[in-house]
C-alpha cells in the first residue's frame, strides 16, 4: 500500500550475483528527515550488505540525517551494529 500510494520507493537489485529489493520510506521524526528501510529481501539474506552503501548515499542526497529499520528478530542486533546502526529505542506491545 505504501508503494501504491507513493509513500515509499522500491529499490530493486538485479544482477547475476544477487536479486532482491528494498522498500524505502522517507519520513520526518522530530523535525529530522529519516530514511526508513521498511522491508528488505533477497533469497540469501545479503540484500543489506549489497544495498546498504547505495541506500545510505540516497538517504543523504534526500537530506535524511538517519537511516532506520525495525525488526522483531533479535538476530539482527549484531548484524545491525556491524552495518553501523545503534539501538535507538525499544518497542513494547500488548496483544489485544
Helices and strands as residue ranges (DSSP letters): E 9-15, E 18-29, E 32-42, H 47-61, E 66-69, H 76-82
